[in-house]
Amino acid sequence: MTDWNPGTPSPGPVGGPSPRSMGWVFKTLFGLAIAGTIVGTVLLAGVFYYFSKGLPSLIRVEDYRPPVVTQIIAKDGDKDVVIGEFYKERRFLTPYAQIPDLVIKAFISAEDDQFFSHQGVNLASILRAAVANFRAGQVVQGGSTITQQVAKSLLLTP
């Protein structure tokens, strides 16, 4: 007579399930993992395509052509005289080599005094500006760097 109690499960076969009978479980799980990876990749590609189709094309800084002044020039003897200008914004391009060093330093100190010490994003400035704006209840400070401003100008300005 055994000590088996009707409330306990039966002991089952001796030694547990055989490796051959468990093989289908591992094959099924492996197949599901592969199928899930493929479906996930296709879904991710679809989401990327959906959201990226309306983005502006990337341009390089060298390709940037801001709107500049169109001047109408007339000859008055040996000299040129500007008789008219057309513009939306009165901009004149100046080559970097012609900008005085003091003007460059003044611009950097006014816009991004830590320009040479970060990699393009200054998290401390962003946090400082966020706290100041939260306290004021409106935008009173900006935390963007020169790099972020250039990226915004190149990528988000039509």
Backbone as a chain_set.jsonl record, in Angstrom:
{"seq": "MTDWNPGTPSPGPVGGPSPRSMGWVFKTLFGLAIAGTIVGTVLLAGVFYYFSKGLPSLIRVEDYRPPVVTQIIAKDGDKDVVIGEFYKERRFLTPYAQIPDLVIKAFISAEDDQFFSHQGVNLASILRAAVANFRAGQVVQGGSTITQQVAKSLLLTP", "coords": {"N": [[0.842, -1.169, 0.0], [0.507, 2.266, -0.736], [1.509, 5.591, 0.304], [-0.074, 7.475, -0.837], [-2.049, 10.41, -1.202], [-5.303, 11.568, -1.926], [-5.477, 14.361, -2.287], [-3.052, 15.329, -3.199], [-0.846, 15.881, -5.985], [-0.276, 13.392, -8.532], [2.739, 11.461, -8.675], [3.873, 11.261, -11.298], [5.835, 10.354, -14.257], [8.886, 8.606, -13.703], [11.856, 10.461, -13.201], [11.087, 12.778, -14.595], [9.989, 14.884, -17.407], [11.003, 13.844, -20.676], [13.925, 14.917, -22.559], [13.387, 14.913, -25.3], [10.605, 15.274, -25.504], [10.377, 17.872, -24.586], [11.607, 19.418, -26.486], [10.049, 20.564, -28.528], [8.906, 22.726, -27.223], [11.017, 24.519, -26.793], [11.727, 24.971, -29.472], [9.384, 26.171, -30.397], [9.261, 28.507, -28.776], [11.637, 29.749, -29.631], [11.046, 30.168, -32.338], [8.87, 31.917, -32.052], [10.208, 34.083, -30.893], [11.923, 34.872, -32.978], [10.012, 35.525, -34.954], [8.689, 37.596, -33.605], [10.765, 39.469, -33.447], [11.142, 40.07, -36.155], [8.596, 41.136, -36.843], [8.546, 43.318, -35.057], [10.704, 44.822, -36.033], [9.77, 45.49, -38.61], [7.504, 46.994, -37.906], [8.745, 49.11, -36.503], [10.266, 50.229, -38.573], [8.163, 51.093, -40.198], [6.929, 53.036, -38.539], [9.058, 54.848, -38.333], [9.278, 55.63, -41.052], [6.725, 56.803, -41.421], [6.775, 59.061, -39.686], [9.018, 60.407, -40.596], [8.658, 61.262, -43.198], [7.683, 63.843, -43.537], [9.661, 65.509, -42.701], [12.103, 68.161, -42.971], [14.711, 68.323, -45.477], [18.102, 67.499, -44.757], [20.681, 69.873, -44.556], [23.97, 71.114, -45.18], [26.129, 73.315, -43.332], [27.662, 74.758, -45.087], [26.026, 74.861, -47.3], [24.034, 76.582, -46.658], [22.029, 79.298, -47.412], [21.21, 82.262, -46.551], [18.495, 84.662, -46.663], [19.357, 87.587, -48.361], [20.186, 91.074, -48.918], [19.058, 92.586, -51.878], [20.56, 94.703, -54.066], [20.103, 97.635, -55.993], [22.116, 99.084, -58.26], [23.603, 101.987, -59.593], [25.616, 103.61, -62.055], [27.64, 106.379, -61.431], [29.459, 108.299, -62.913], [32.652, 107.407, -62.149], [32.062, 105.945, -59.929], [30.025, 103.574, -58.041], [26.622, 103.787, -57.209], [24.21, 103.128, -54.808], [20.895, 102.789, -55.493], [18.61, 101.613, -54.692], [17.095, 99.1, -52.557], [16.076, 95.763, -51.938], [14.53, 93.607, -49.678], [13.697, 91.113, -47.217], [14.753, 90.675, -44.751], [17.326, 92.635, -43.577], [20.163, 91.681, -44.411], [23.645, 91.153, -44.653], [26.193, 89.216, -45.949], [29.166, 88.309, -44.338], [32.41, 87.222, -44.692], [33.963, 84.798, -42.551], [36.674, 85.213, -41.998], [36.91, 87.945, -42.162], [35.704, 88.962, -39.939], [36.261, 90.702, -36.993], [38.326, 89.545, -34.286], [37.6, 90.369, -31.717], [34.86, 90.881, -31.995], [33.891, 88.315, -32.486], [34.518, 87.071, -30.024], [32.92, 88.657, -28.335], [30.355, 88.025, -29.265], [30.238, 85.263, -28.691], [30.52, 85.348, -25.88], [28.182, 86.65, -25.184], [26.133, 85.025, -26.193], [26.722, 82.275, -25.631], [28.525, 81.502, -23.236], [29.985, 79.295, -22.472], [30.842, 78.009, -24.721], [33.16, 76.707, -25.732], [33.502, 74.659, -23.944], [31.622, 72.634, -23.913], [29.84, 69.984, -25.677], [28.055, 70.877, -27.571], [25.514, 70.77, -26.545], [24.343, 72.136, -23.646], [23.571, 70.975, -20.75], [23.34, 71.959, -18.135], [22.758, 74.687, -18.525], [20.294, 74.474, -19.825], [18.729, 73.316, -17.809], [18.938, 75.341, -15.844], [17.628, 77.467, -17.185], [15.096, 76.31, -17.481], [14.226, 76.113, -14.809], [14.202, 78.848, -14.103], [12.272, 79.801, -15.907], [10.058, 78.326, -15.065], [9.679, 79.316, -12.473], [9.05, 81.992, -13.061], [6.778, 81.682, -14.52], [6.537, 82.055, -17.177], [8.326, 82.312, -20.321], [11.458, 83.416, -19.699], [14.102, 83.097, -19.923], [16.587, 81.589, -22.001], [18.022, 78.429, -22.785], [19.487, 77.443, -24.809], [22.288, 76.533, -26.837], [24.832, 77.98, -28.99], [25.258, 76.115, -30.991], [22.84, 74.665, -30.931], [21.1, 76.69, -31.722], [21.969, 77.22, -34.316], [21.427, 74.737, -35.493], [18.63, 74.712, -35.229], [18.002, 76.88, -36.865], [18.922, 75.962, -39.364], [17.5, 73.564, -39.737], [14.788, 73.902, -39.037], [13.784, 76.212, -40.113], [11.983, 77.386, -42.792]], "CA": [[0.0, 0.0, 0.0], [1.31, 3.485, -0.806], [1.061, 6.693, 1.144], [-0.62, 8.508, -1.722], [-3.221, 11.09, -0.67], [-6.039, 12.096, -3.083], [-5.322, 15.805, -2.42], [-1.726, 15.657, -3.739], [-0.728, 15.441, -7.384], [0.413, 12.109, -8.725], [4.173, 11.686, -8.877], [4.243, 11.312, -12.703], [6.858, 9.375, -14.633], [10.151, 8.681, -12.977], [12.89, 11.23, -13.893], [10.537, 13.976, -15.225], [9.763, 14.783, -18.852], [12.218, 13.548, -21.438], [14.38, 16.054, -23.384], [12.757, 14.864, -26.613], [9.262, 15.829, -25.416], [10.494, 19.3, -24.31], [12.226, 20.07, -27.625], [9.078, 21.374, -29.259], [8.687, 23.969, -26.473], [12.133, 25.422, -27.109], [11.613, 25.353, -30.884], [8.263, 27.102, -30.507], [9.674, 29.782, -28.188], [12.646, 30.337, -30.511], [10.328, 30.649, -33.52], [8.113, 33.113, -31.664], [11.162, 35.185, -30.689], [12.353, 35.315, -34.318], [8.874, 36.179, -35.59], [8.492, 38.867, -32.897], [11.83, 40.386, -33.857], [10.857, 40.508, -37.527], [7.419, 42.008, -36.793], [8.963, 44.544, -34.382], [11.552, 45.584, -36.953], [8.912, 46.039, -39.663], [6.704, 48.059, -37.293], [9.635, 50.235, -36.227], [10.569, 50.866, -39.866], [6.953, 51.793, -40.626], [6.781, 54.24, -37.712], [10.109, 55.769, -38.765], [8.9, 56.168, -42.36], [5.547, 57.66, -41.26], [7.118, 60.33, -39.054], [10.134, 61.088, -41.251], [8.36, 61.721, -44.559], [7.391, 65.272, -43.564], [10.782, 66.276, -42.17], [12.883, 68.855, -44.001], [15.958, 67.658, -45.823], [19.27, 67.998, -44.044], [21.645, 70.615, -45.358], [25.218, 71.413, -44.48], [26.312, 74.747, -43.075], [28.21, 75.346, -46.312], [24.946, 75.011, -48.276], [23.049, 77.528, -46.128], [21.967, 80.561, -48.136], [20.17, 83.09, -45.934], [18.03, 85.754, -47.529], [20.21, 88.775, -48.258], [19.7, 92.283, -49.574], [19.308, 92.789, -53.298], [20.801, 96.135, -54.257], [20.065, 98.213, -57.337], [23.285, 99.969, -58.302], [23.745, 102.8, -60.809], [26.939, 104.221, -62.243], [27.689, 107.846, -61.402], [30.843, 108.551, -63.281], [33.522, 106.261, -61.844], [31.652, 105.239, -58.709], [28.727, 102.918, -58.001], [25.704, 104.384, -56.245], [23.047, 102.279, -54.503], [19.677, 103.588, -55.646], [17.474, 100.893, -54.122], [17.35, 97.809, -51.914], [14.929, 94.902, -51.713], [14.873, 92.58, -48.693], [12.786, 90.775, -46.117], [15.612, 90.942, -43.601], [18.481, 93.38, -44.107], [21.356, 90.894, -44.075], [24.812, 91.168, -45.531], [27.112, 88.141, -45.568], [30.55, 88.693, -44.103], [33.242, 86.029, -44.509], [34.47, 84.635, -41.186], [38.029, 85.783, -41.889], [36.823, 89.404, -42.066], [35.077, 89.361, -38.672], [37.307, 90.93, -35.994], [38.36, 88.586, -33.187], [36.858, 90.923, -30.586], [33.432, 90.697, -32.274], [33.635, 86.884, -32.28], [34.529, 86.827, -28.574], [31.759, 89.321, -27.756], [29.183, 87.229, -29.634], [30.268, 84.014, -27.922], [30.27, 85.621, -24.461], [26.78, 87.047, -25.016], [25.214, 83.959, -26.579], [27.041, 80.961, -25.067], [29.84, 81.729, -22.627], [30.689, 78.026, -22.3], [30.856, 77.429, -26.065], [34.306, 75.835, -25.959], [33.62, 73.653, -22.893], [30.609, 71.584, -24.039], [29.827, 69.311, -26.976], [26.96, 71.37, -28.397], [24.322, 70.863, -25.699], [24.744, 72.451, -22.278], [22.445, 70.552, -19.923], [23.22, 72.848, -16.973], [22.06, 75.904, -18.979], [18.9, 74.124, -20.101], [18.085, 73.15, -16.498], [18.856, 76.679, -15.236], [16.576, 78.213, -17.876], [13.808, 75.679, -17.176], [13.859, 76.521, -13.448], [13.869, 80.277, -14.141], [11.002, 79.949, -16.629], [9.007, 77.77, -14.212], [9.448, 80.268, -11.381], [8.436, 83.201, -13.599], [5.495, 81.355, -15.133], [6.631, 82.352, -18.606], [9.691, 82.186, -20.823], [12.268, 84.593, -19.399], [15.49, 82.737, -20.215], [16.805, 80.484, -22.92], [19.155, 77.592, -22.409], [20.081, 76.84, -25.994], [23.661, 76.905, -27.17], [24.982, 78.449, -30.373], [25.089, 74.937, -31.842], [21.417, 74.378, -31.018], [20.474, 77.767, -32.483], [22.308, 76.999, -35.733], [20.66, 73.564, -35.928], [17.236, 75.143, -35.374], [17.932, 77.748, -38.032], [19.127, 75.183, -40.577], [16.555, 72.471, -39.898], [13.382, 74.21, -38.792], [13.384, 77.426, -40.804], [11.727, 77.036, -44.212]], "C": [[0.887, 1.231, 0.0], [0.715, 4.537, 0.097], [0.437, 7.819, 0.303], [-1.91, 9.047, -1.157], [-3.977, 11.685, -1.857], [-5.877, 13.597, -3.28], [-3.985, 16.222, -3.002], [-1.642, 15.18, -5.173], [0.013, 14.119, -7.472], [1.868, 12.36, -9.063], [4.603, 11.746, -10.333], [5.327, 10.309, -13.016], [8.157, 9.628, -13.873], [11.156, 9.462, -13.812], [12.357, 12.449, -14.609], [10.375, 13.801, -16.716], [11.08, 14.56, -19.589], [12.626, 14.761, -22.257], [13.717, 16.085, -24.755], [11.365, 15.489, -26.573], [9.288, 17.335, -25.144], [11.085, 20.075, -25.494], [11.276, 20.962, -28.385], [8.808, 22.696, -28.55], [9.782, 24.978, -26.821], [12.077, 25.886, -28.561], [10.493, 26.38, -31.081], [8.634, 28.478, -29.961], [10.7, 30.492, -29.066], [11.983, 30.909, -31.765], [9.522, 31.905, -33.224], [9.039, 34.313, -31.46], [11.628, 35.735, -32.028], [11.212, 36.064, -35.005], [8.602, 37.535, -34.934], [9.526, 39.904, -33.279], [11.564, 40.942, -35.252], [9.669, 41.478, -37.539], [7.772, 43.342, -36.145], [9.802, 45.429, -35.283], [10.721, 46.236, -38.055], [8.057, 47.178, -39.106], [7.545, 49.301, -37.014], [9.991, 50.977, -37.514], [9.355, 51.643, -40.377], [6.73, 53.076, -39.845], [7.815, 55.285, -38.119], [9.738, 56.418, -40.095], [7.744, 57.156, -42.221], [5.925, 59.031, -40.712], [8.227, 61.084, -39.783], [9.783, 61.654, -42.622], [8.058, 63.212, -44.637], [8.536, 66.131, -43.057], [11.526, 67.006, -43.289], [14.169, 68.096, -44.287], [17.111, 68.299, -45.049], [20.18, 68.748, -45.01], [22.885, 70.844, -44.515], [25.306, 72.921, -44.29], [26.827, 75.44, -44.334], [27.131, 75.613, -47.357], [23.914, 76.053, -47.854], [23.147, 78.851, -46.879], [20.856, 81.409, -47.524], [19.69, 84.153, -46.913], [18.881, 87.005, -47.293], [19.572, 89.927, -49.029], [20.045, 92.234, -51.057], [19.428, 94.29, -53.512], [20.713, 96.494, -55.736], [21.151, 99.278, -57.362], [23.322, 100.696, -59.649], [25.15, 103.373, -60.852], [26.791, 105.734, -62.216], [29.137, 108.224, -61.667], [31.665, 107.295, -63.043], [33.053, 105.466, -60.63], [30.259, 104.634, -58.855], [27.888, 103.545, -56.898], [24.512, 103.437, -56.061], [21.803, 103.159, -54.583], [18.438, 102.872, -55.094], [17.896, 99.579, -53.514], [16.023, 97.073, -51.737], [15.346, 93.82, -50.735], [13.696, 92.3, -47.779], [13.494, 91.04, -44.803], [16.876, 91.583, -44.155], [19.77, 92.701, -43.659], [22.424, 91.076, -45.135], [25.755, 90.08, -45.044], [28.522, 88.698, -45.426], [31.365, 87.419, -43.918], [33.849, 85.996, -43.101], [35.831, 85.303, -40.998], [38.0, 87.307, -41.739], [36.171, 89.893, -40.771], [36.183, 89.538, -37.633], [37.187, 89.947, -34.829], [37.556, 89.074, -31.985], [35.346, 90.761, -30.773], [33.038, 89.233, -32.058], [33.552, 86.572, -30.787], [33.319, 87.466, -27.894], [30.484, 88.521, -28.042], [29.104, 85.952, -28.806], [29.97, 84.277, -26.453], [28.809, 86.013, -24.213], [25.824, 85.883, -25.252], [25.455, 82.645, -25.849], [28.446, 81.022, -24.473], [30.631, 80.446, -22.387], [30.813, 77.273, -23.629], [31.984, 76.415, -26.258], [34.419, 74.72, -24.921], [32.528, 72.585, -22.943], [30.611, 71.051, -25.462], [28.67, 69.749, -27.882], [25.657, 71.514, -27.639], [24.806, 71.071, -24.27], [23.559, 72.161, -21.355], [22.248, 71.449, -18.711], [22.481, 74.132, -17.352], [20.586, 75.628, -19.258], [18.13, 73.982, -18.792], [17.905, 74.496, -15.801], [17.723, 77.486, -15.858], [15.201, 77.627, -17.568], [13.324, 76.09, -15.784], [13.435, 77.987, -13.433], [12.519, 80.51, -14.83], [9.834, 79.423, -15.797], [8.658, 78.741, -13.088], [8.712, 81.516, -11.868], [7.045, 82.936, -14.189], [5.436, 81.679, -16.61], [8.088, 82.206, -19.037], [10.434, 83.491, -20.57], [13.746, 84.345, -19.714], [15.511, 81.619, -21.229], [18.025, 79.696, -22.493], [19.85, 76.98, -23.602], [21.486, 77.378, -26.23], [23.696, 77.443, -28.6], [24.749, 77.288, -31.332], [23.613, 74.604, -32.017], [20.691, 75.451, -31.84], [20.744, 77.609, -33.981], [21.512, 75.815, -36.272], [19.194, 73.937, -36.14], [17.072, 75.997, -36.635], [18.034, 76.956, -39.329], [18.011, 74.176, -40.811], [15.104, 72.874, -39.822], [12.899, 75.489, -39.462], [13.187, 77.1, -42.282], [12.562, 77.854, -45.171]], "O": [[1.92, 1.244, 0.67], [-0.407, 4.411, 0.588], [0.437, 8.98, 0.713], [-2.766, 8.294, -0.693], [-3.339, 12.267, -2.734], [-6.13, 14.075, -4.386], [-3.805, 17.407, -3.282], [-2.282, 14.197, -5.546], [0.818, 13.775, -6.606], [2.195, 13.376, -9.677], [5.685, 12.276, -10.584], [5.707, 9.507, -12.163], [8.451, 10.751, -13.464], [11.315, 9.181, -15.0], [13.167, 13.145, -15.221], [10.592, 12.712, -17.245], [12.134, 15.034, -19.164], [11.769, 15.566, -22.622], [13.505, 17.16, -25.316], [10.979, 16.172, -27.521], [8.309, 18.019, -25.443], [11.053, 21.306, -25.481], [11.678, 22.03, -28.847], [8.51, 23.693, -29.208], [9.501, 26.141, -27.108], [12.346, 27.051, -28.854], [10.644, 27.337, -31.84], [8.361, 29.497, -30.596], [10.638, 31.711, -29.226], [12.323, 32.009, -32.202], [9.487, 32.838, -34.027], [8.685, 35.436, -31.819], [11.718, 36.952, -32.193], [11.433, 37.131, -35.577], [8.318, 38.513, -35.625], [9.207, 41.084, -33.42], [11.739, 42.135, -35.499], [9.735, 42.528, -38.179], [7.346, 44.392, -36.628], [9.633, 46.648, -35.296], [10.94, 47.398, -38.395], [7.901, 48.211, -39.757], [7.1, 50.422, -37.263], [10.015, 52.208, -37.54], [9.506, 52.734, -40.927], [6.377, 54.101, -40.429], [7.494, 56.467, -38.238], [9.87, 57.632, -40.247], [7.768, 58.226, -42.828], [5.452, 60.051, -41.213], [8.36, 62.294, -39.601], [10.545, 62.456, -43.16], [8.168, 63.795, -45.715], [8.407, 67.354, -42.986], [11.574, 66.526, -44.422], [14.654, 67.329, -43.455], [17.084, 69.489, -44.734], [20.413, 68.308, -46.136], [22.842, 70.774, -43.287], [24.65, 73.694, -44.987], [26.462, 76.583, -44.609], [27.295, 76.488, -48.207], [23.009, 76.369, -48.627], [24.22, 79.448, -46.968], [19.697, 81.297, -47.922], [20.387, 84.499, -47.867], [19.09, 87.418, -46.152], [18.553, 89.762, -49.7], [21.162, 91.89, -51.443], [18.519, 95.052, -53.184], [21.183, 95.759, -56.605], [21.117, 100.242, -56.597], [23.101, 100.095, -60.701], [25.785, 103.591, -59.82], [25.929, 106.3, -62.89], [29.923, 108.437, -60.744], [31.417, 106.252, -63.647], [33.609, 104.407, -60.341], [29.435, 105.088, -59.649], [28.376, 103.801, -55.797], [23.892, 103.003, -57.032], [21.668, 104.138, -53.849], [17.354, 103.451, -55.035], [18.916, 99.005, -53.893], [14.993, 97.674, -51.43], [16.383, 93.181, -50.916], [12.817, 93.141, -47.593], [12.903, 91.564, -43.859], [17.434, 91.086, -45.133], [20.384, 93.09, -42.665], [22.148, 91.143, -46.333], [26.082, 90.024, -43.858], [29.003, 89.451, -46.273], [31.032, 86.607, -43.055], [34.2, 87.034, -42.539], [36.098, 85.89, -39.95], [38.96, 87.896, -41.244], [36.094, 91.098, -40.531], [36.968, 88.616, -37.413], [36.084, 89.567, -34.437], [36.903, 88.278, -31.311], [34.629, 90.528, -29.8], [31.973, 88.948, -31.511], [32.628, 85.892, -30.339], [32.75, 86.88, -26.974], [29.637, 88.362, -27.164], [28.045, 85.601, -28.285], [29.237, 83.506, -25.832], [28.266, 85.734, -23.144], [24.805, 85.776, -24.57], [24.498, 81.963, -25.481], [29.426, 80.647, -25.117], [31.832, 80.507, -22.125], [30.88, 76.044, -23.649], [31.779, 75.375, -26.882], [35.341, 73.908, -25.001], [32.511, 71.702, -22.085], [31.287, 71.586, -26.34], [28.346, 69.062, -28.851], [24.786, 72.289, -28.036], [25.586, 70.274, -23.749], [22.662, 72.989, -21.197], [21.113, 71.682, -18.295], [21.658, 74.616, -16.575], [19.728, 76.459, -18.959], [17.007, 74.472, -18.676], [16.847, 74.765, -15.231], [16.945, 78.118, -15.144], [14.237, 78.376, -17.41], [12.143, 76.382, -15.601], [12.425, 78.334, -12.822], [11.721, 81.33, -14.374], [8.746, 80.0, -15.815], [7.484, 78.962, -12.789], [7.847, 82.04, -11.166], [6.24, 83.855, -14.337], [4.373, 81.58, -17.224], [8.971, 82.0, -18.205], [10.102, 84.532, -21.137], [14.54, 85.284, -19.762], [14.587, 80.81, -21.313], [18.955, 80.247, -21.904], [20.7, 76.103, -23.45], [21.818, 78.508, -25.872], [22.705, 77.366, -29.326], [24.112, 77.46, -32.371], [23.176, 74.294, -33.125], [19.76, 75.132, -32.58], [19.861, 77.836, -34.808], [20.981, 75.877, -37.381], [18.585, 73.521, -37.126], [16.102, 75.839, -37.377], [17.318, 77.241, -40.289], [17.612, 73.951, -41.953], [14.26, 72.258, -40.473], [11.714, 75.814, -39.382], [14.098, 76.603, -42.945], [12.46, 77.677, -46.385]]}, "num_chains": 1, "name": "protein.A"}
